[in-house]
């Protein structure tokens, strides 16, 4: 299965490559937290929300088919 991950916001500066879009081929289902830790090498707790194919999901959601994942940084300001 193929997954596309897009990182929005300032967290992308913490990623090893400082990129915002990634594509991976997965051989087996994984939960979103595992996927973030293994493929992006970052703690999944830094993201305020996770959206898969337009629907908000929890970090333990299992990715088991082709999808697009949006990782959203927390907002700041006031």
Protein Blocks (a to p, Z undefined) as FASTA:
>chain_A
ZZddddedjklmmpmnlpabdcdddfbdcdfklmmmmmnopafklpmbdceehiacdfkl
ccfbdcddddddddedZZ
